């Protein structure tokens, strides 16, 4: 069995740890006004959340007592010591809600904003219903909940791109210089890949474990791309880069 250190001593954990350190450092140097803007504190929270649940997953799969205690709390009888509950709740569901909240900030249309709120509420209600009815367990693969969350995020990303090409507020903005464009593009790419993996998971596993391993590595790379799209705006909006500040919208 791998030790905790062996589990976290790899390129992915080193990368997310470095991103977190840079985010903590540069977020401290943001102006107080910018720290209070959702465009900055939501990406910052997502970076922190990522590092939190990745290390928590490594802890729970190594120290079995943590999982056993949770199994007792939720009256779960199959003690398989999986850490899926970490990725289900933090890596999938909470992350999807934060994505929806972030993209909501980039929309201007009141109708689209109401739809985003409705999709968020639908996601939360569907998740609770799936748990109450026993359709899914937080300790097992939650395909239905994850598909609902990913679908909502993909739809909302579509709303953003619709406004990007049609809304007057975006008409004079160069998308290449808009941080929101790169963030939403990275989120869309990441969640589309997750969506496809989720619906084809059983098939890919049955065909080739090597293929699944390769796709898993690709998913980690796309997630690092998302985190970098969150980190760069924080860095470029600090006082060190104020004279060269790019458009956030």
DAFEN-V275920 format. One record per pair of residues at least 12 apart in sequence whose ideal C-beta (glycine too) atoms are under 7 Angstrom apart, sorted by the first residue. I is the first residue (numbers start at 1). GAP is how many residues later the second one is. If there is no record, write none. Layout:
i:I gap:GAP
i:I gap:GAP
This chain:
i:4 gap:54
i:4 gap:55
i:4 gap:58
i:7 gap:51
i:7 gap:55
i:8 gap:47
i:8 gap:50
i:12 gap:208
i:13 gap:41
i:15 gap:209
i:16 gap:34
i:16 gap:35
i:16 gap:38
i:16 gap:211
i:17 gap:34
i:19 gap:28
i:19 gap:208
i:19 gap:212
i:20 gap:27
i:20 gap:28
i:20 gap:31
i:22 gap:209
i:23 gap:21
i:23 gap:24
i:23 gap:208
i:23 gap:211
i:26 gap:208
i:26 gap:209
i:26 gap:212
i:27 gap:17
i:27 gap:207
i:29 gap:209
i:29 gap:210
i:29 gap:211
i:30 gap:204
i:30 gap:207
i:30 gap:208
i:34 gap:203
i:38 gap:64
i:38 gap:67
i:39 gap:66
i:39 gap:209
i:40 gap:194
i:42 gap:56
i:42 gap:59
i:42 gap:60
i:43 gap:59
i:43 gap:187
i:43 gap:191
i:44 gap:190
i:45 gap:53
i:46 gap:49
i:46 gap:52
i:46 gap:184
i:47 gap:180
i:47 gap:183
i:47 gap:184
i:49 gap:41
i:49 gap:45
i:49 gap:46
i:50 gap:177
i:53 gap:33
i:53 gap:34
i:53 gap:37
i:53 gap:38
i:56 gap:30
i:57 gap:26
i:57 gap:29
i:57 gap:30
i:60 gap:23
i:60 gap:26
i:61 gap:20
i:61 gap:22
i:64 gap:17
i:67 gap:14
i:70 gap:15
i:76 gap:61
i:76 gap:63
i:82 gap:57
i:84 gap:55
i:84 gap:56
i:84 gap:57
i:85 gap:53
i:85 gap:54
i:88 gap:50
i:88 gap:54
i:89 gap:49
i:92 gap:54
i:92 gap:57
i:93 gap:34
i:93 gap:52
i:93 gap:56
i:96 gap:27
i:96 gap:53
i:96 gap:54
i:96 gap:56
i:96 gap:57
i:97 gap:23
i:99 gap:54
i:99 gap:88
i:100 gap:16
i:100 gap:19
i:100 gap:20
i:100 gap:52
i:100 gap:53
i:100 gap:56
i:103 gap:53
i:103 gap:54
i:103 gap:57
i:103 gap:81
i:104 gap:12
i:106 gap:54
i:106 gap:74
i:106 gap:78
i:107 gap:52
i:107 gap:53
i:107 gap:56
i:108 gap:55
i:108 gap:59
i:108 gap:61
i:109 gap:54
i:112 gap:47
i:116 gap:40
i:119 gap:33
i:119 gap:36
i:119 gap:37
i:123 gap:25
i:123 gap:26
i:123 gap:29
i:126 gap:19
i:126 gap:22
i:127 gap:18
i:130 gap:14
i:130 gap:15
i:143 gap:55
i:146 gap:52
i:147 gap:48
i:147 gap:51
i:150 gap:41
i:150 gap:44
i:150 gap:45
i:150 gap:48
i:153 gap:34
i:153 gap:38
i:154 gap:34
i:154 gap:37
i:154 gap:38
i:154 gap:41
i:157 gap:27
i:157 gap:30
i:157 gap:31
i:160 gap:24
i:164 gap:17
i:173 gap:74
i:173 gap:76
i:177 gap:69
i:177 gap:70
i:178 gap:69
i:178 gap:71
i:179 gap:54
i:179 gap:67
i:179 gap:69
i:180 gap:68
i:180 gap:69
i:182 gap:47
i:183 gap:46
i:183 gap:47
i:186 gap:39
i:186 gap:40
i:186 gap:43
i:187 gap:39
i:189 gap:33
i:190 gap:32
i:190 gap:33
i:190 gap:36
i:193 gap:25
i:193 gap:26
i:193 gap:29
i:194 gap:25
i:197 gap:18
i:197 gap:22
i:233 gap:15
